[in-house]
C-alpha cells in the first residue's frame, strides 16, 4: 500500500473510531484526538493542533471543524474529505438507527437513569478537552492570565465566545511585550 493510501486509511480509521465514541458531543473526543494526531501518528505538534483548534472554533459551523483541518494538514484535499466523511457519516447513521429505539423505550426506568448519567459524563469530558487545549497553548504568564480570565468570563457571563477570542487577542497585542 502506498504511503498516501496508508495515511488516508489511518485518517479514516482514526476519525471513524472517534466519531463512534463521541458520546455527548464532539468536544468529548478532543483529548484523544490530540493524543492520536500528535503523540501516536506524529502528524503535527501540539502547538499546531491547538492553532487548528482555535481556527476551527472561530469559523462558523459545527464545533468539530478541526477534523477537516487536521485532514487537510495531513493529506490535503483527500485527507480533508476522508477525515470529514469518517467523522460525520458513521454517527449520523447510528443516530438515525438509535433514535427509533430511543423513542420506543422512553418510559423505561433504565433509559431515564442512562439519560441522567450522560450529562455529568459529558461535562467531565468537555472539561478535560478544555484542560488539554489550555496546557498545550499556555506557554507564558500572559497566556495563563488570558486563559483564566476567558474561562471565568465564559463560565460566569453569557458573553459570546467570539467576544472572548477578541478580548484575548487584544490583551495579547496590548500586553504581549510586558510578559
CORZI-V761626 format. One record per backbone hydrogen bond with DSSP energy under -0.5 kcal/mol. CO is the residue of the C=O (numbers start at 1). NH is the residue of the N-H. E is the energy in kcal/mol with one decimal. If there is no record, write none. Layout:
co = <CO/CO>
nh = <NH/NH>
e = <E/E>
This chain:
co = <2/3/4/5/6/7/8/9/10/11/12/13/14/15/16/17/18/18/19/21/22/25/26/27/29/30/31/32/33/34/34/35/35/36/37/37/45/46/47/48/49/50/51/52/53/54/55/62/64/65/66/67/68/69/70/71/72/75/75/76/77/78/79/80/81/82/83/84/85/85/88/89/90/91/92/93/94/95/96/97/98/99/100/101/103/105/108/109/110/111/112/113/114/115/116/117/118/119/120/121/122/123/124/125/126/127/128/129/130/131/132/133/134/137/140/141/142/143/144/145/146/147/148/149/150/151/152/153/160/160/161/162/163/164/165/166/167/168/169/170/171/172/175/175>
nh = <6/7/8/9/10/11/12/13/14/15/16/17/18/19/20/21/21/22/22/23/25/28/29/30/33/34/35/36/37/38/39/39/40/41/43/44/49/50/51/52/53/54/55/56/57/58/59/65/67/69/70/71/72/73/74/75/76/78/79/80/81/82/83/84/85/86/87/88/89/90/92/93/94/95/96/97/98/99/100/101/102/103/104/105/106/108/112/113/114/115/116/117/118/119/120/121/122/123/124/125/126/127/128/129/130/131/132/133/134/135/136/137/138/139/144/145/146/147/148/149/150/151/152/153/154/155/156/157/163/164/165/166/167/168/169/170/171/172/173/174/175/176/178/179>
e = <-2.5/-2.4/-2.7/-2.6/-2.6/-2.6/-2.7/-2.9/-2.4/-2.6/-2.5/-2.1/-2.5/-2.2/-1.8/-0.9/-0.7/-0.5/-0.8/-2.1/-1.6/-1.2/-1.5/-1.1/-2.8/-2.8/-2.2/-2.6/-2.9/-2.6/-0.6/-1.4/-1.9/-3.1/-2.3/-0.9/-2.3/-2.4/-2.3/-2.6/-2.5/-2.5/-2.4/-2.6/-2.2/-1.6/-1.2/-1.0/-1.7/-1.3/-2.8/-2.4/-2.7/-2.6/-2.3/-2.9/-2.3/-0.6/-1.2/-2.4/-2.5/-2.5/-2.5/-2.1/-2.4/-2.5/-1.9/-2.4/-2.1/-0.5/-0.9/-2.2/-2.4/-2.7/-2.1/-2.0/-3.0/-2.6/-0.9/-1.0/-3.1/-2.0/-1.1/-1.6/-1.3/-1.6/-1.5/-2.3/-2.4/-2.6/-1.9/-1.7/-1.3/-0.9/-0.7/-1.3/-2.5/-2.4/-2.2/-2.1/-2.5/-2.4/-2.2/-1.7/-2.1/-2.2/-2.4/-2.3/-2.2/-2.8/-1.9/-1.4/-2.5/-0.9/-1.9/-2.6/-2.6/-2.5/-2.6/-2.7/-2.7/-2.4/-2.6/-2.7/-2.6/-2.0/-2.7/-1.8/-1.4/-1.3/-2.5/-2.5/-2.7/-2.5/-2.4/-2.6/-2.6/-2.3/-2.2/-3.0/-2.8/-1.2/-1.8/-0.7>
